[in-house]
Amino acid sequence: MISNKPIDCIQTIKRLSSRLEKFHEEYILLENYKKIIQPHFKENDNLIIVDNSEIIKPYSSKTEALVQVRDGSTGRLERGYWTTNMIRRFL
């Protein structure tokens, strides 16, 4: 019997996460993604992936250039650093 009761987002995350370690088709996934996005790029274009993140240092008090950052794991403001990672991938 199918229920029309809405599913909590956290339950969906737990279900998908528990099955993630059994997923071993990364290569197929990336190849399918490449086929989908490649028509939108010219032959000489590159794909640049930008990831903004943070490094939390809650116990560091004398480290240079610490700022308040939002800890993505807890949602709290902590002392730390902002980071930006960029990856260039040829299509």
CYANA upper distance limits for C-alpha pairs under 8 A (distance plus 0.5 A):
  7 ILE  CA     11 GLN  CA      7.37
  7 ILE  CA     12 THR  CA      7.74
  8 ASP  CA     12 THR  CA      7.26
  9 CYS  CA     13 ILE  CA      6.82
 10 ILE  CA     14 LYS  CA      6.66
 11 GLN  CA     15 ARG  CA      6.64
 12 THR  CA     16 LEU  CA      6.63
 13 ILE  CA     17 SER  CA      6.39
 14 LYS  CA     18 SER  CA      6.54
 15 ARG  CA     19 ARG  CA      7.09
 16 LEU  CA     20 LEU  CA      6.67
 17 SER  CA     21 GLU  CA      8.02
 19 ARG  CA     23 PHE  CA      7.42
 25 GLU  CA     29 LEU  CA      6.75
 26 GLU  CA     30 LEU  CA      6.66
 27 TYR  CA     31 GLU  CA      6.65
 28 ILE  CA     32 ASN  CA      6.60
 29 LEU  CA     33 TYR  CA      6.68
 30 LEU  CA     34 LYS  CA      6.57
 31 GLU  CA     35 LYS  CA      6.80
 32 ASN  CA     36 ILE  CA      6.88
 33 TYR  CA     37 ILE  CA      6.84
 34 LYS  CA     38 GLN  CA      6.17
 34 LYS  CA     91 LEU  CA      7.89
 35 LYS  CA     39 PRO  CA      7.98
 37 ILE  CA     41 PHE  CA      7.78
 38 GLN  CA     91 LEU  CA      7.45
 41 PHE  CA     45 ASP  CA      6.41
 43 GLU  CA     91 LEU  CA      8.49
 45 ASP  CA     90 PHE  CA      7.89
 45 ASP  CA     91 LEU  CA      7.75
 46 ASN  CA     88 ARG  CA      7.17
 46 ASN  CA     89 ARG  CA      6.43
 46 ASN  CA     90 PHE  CA      5.43
 46 ASN  CA     91 LEU  CA      6.63
 47 LEU  CA     88 ARG  CA      6.36
 47 LEU  CA     89 ARG  CA      5.66
 47 LEU  CA     90 PHE  CA      6.70
 47 LEU  CA     91 LEU  CA      7.30
 48 ILE  CA     86 MET  CA      7.15
 48 ILE  CA     87 ILE  CA      6.12
 48 ILE  CA     88 ARG  CA      5.07
 48 ILE  CA     89 ARG  CA      6.76
 49 ILE  CA     86 MET  CA      6.04
 49 ILE  CA     87 ILE  CA      5.70
 49 ILE  CA     88 ARG  CA      7.06
 49 ILE  CA     89 ARG  CA      8.49
 50 VAL  CA     84 THR  CA      7.41
 50 VAL  CA     85 ASN  CA      6.30
 50 VAL  CA     86 MET  CA      5.13
 50 VAL  CA     87 ILE  CA      7.27
 51 ASP  CA     84 THR  CA      6.14
 51 ASP  CA     85 ASN  CA      5.64
 51 ASP  CA     86 MET  CA      6.94
 52 ASN  CA     82 TRP  CA      7.81
 52 ASN  CA     83 THR  CA      6.31
 52 ASN  CA     84 THR  CA      5.01
 52 ASN  CA     85 ASN  CA      6.99
 53 SER  CA     82 TRP  CA      6.47
 53 SER  CA     83 THR  CA      5.66
 53 SER  CA     84 THR  CA      6.72
 53 SER  CA     85 ASN  CA      8.48
 54 GLU  CA     69 VAL  CA      7.40
 54 GLU  CA     70 ARG  CA      8.14
 54 GLU  CA     71 ASP  CA      7.56
 54 GLU  CA     72 GLY  CA      8.26
 54 GLU  CA     80 GLY  CA      7.44
 54 GLU  CA     81 TYR  CA      6.08
 54 GLU  CA     82 TRP  CA      4.95
 54 GLU  CA     83 THR  CA      5.91
 55 ILE  CA     80 GLY  CA      5.97
 55 ILE  CA     81 TYR  CA      5.69
 55 ILE  CA     82 TRP  CA      6.95
 55 ILE  CA     83 THR  CA      7.64
 56 ILE  CA     69 VAL  CA      8.08
 56 ILE  CA     71 ASP  CA      7.23
 56 ILE  CA     78 GLU  CA      7.01
 56 ILE  CA     79 ARG  CA      6.56
 56 ILE  CA     80 GLY  CA      4.79
 56 ILE  CA     81 TYR  CA      7.08
 57 LYS  CA     78 GLU  CA      7.85
 57 LYS  CA     79 ARG  CA      6.00
 57 LYS  CA     80 GLY  CA      5.26
 57 LYS  CA     81 TYR  CA      8.31
 58 PRO  CA     78 GLU  CA      6.32
 58 PRO  CA     79 ARG  CA      5.66
 58 PRO  CA     80 GLY  CA      7.36
 60 SER  CA     79 ARG  CA      8.14
 65 ALA  CA     81 TYR  CA      8.31
 66 LEU  CA     79 ARG  CA      6.48
 66 LEU  CA     80 GLY  CA      5.74
 66 LEU  CA     81 TYR  CA      6.45
 67 VAL  CA     79 ARG  CA      6.03
 67 VAL  CA     80 GLY  CA      6.10
 67 VAL  CA     81 TYR  CA      6.69
 68 GLN  CA     77 LEU  CA      6.57
 68 GLN  CA     78 GLU  CA      5.99
 68 GLN  CA     79 ARG  CA      5.34
 68 GLN  CA     80 GLY  CA      6.73
 68 GLN  CA     81 TYR  CA      8.27
 69 VAL  CA     77 LEU  CA      5.98
 69 VAL  CA     78 GLU  CA      6.06
 69 VAL  CA     79 ARG  CA      6.66
 69 VAL  CA     80 GLY  CA      6.44
 69 VAL  CA     81 TYR  CA      7.26
 69 VAL  CA     82 TRP  CA      7.47
 70 ARG  CA     75 GLY  CA      6.43
 70 ARG  CA     76 ARG  CA      6.17
 70 ARG  CA     77 LEU  CA      5.01
 70 ARG  CA     78 GLU  CA      6.78
 71 ASP  CA     75 GLY  CA      5.66
 71 ASP  CA     76 ARG  CA      5.99
 71 ASP  CA     77 LEU  CA      6.52
 71 ASP  CA     78 GLU  CA      6.91
 72 GLY  CA     76 ARG  CA      8.35
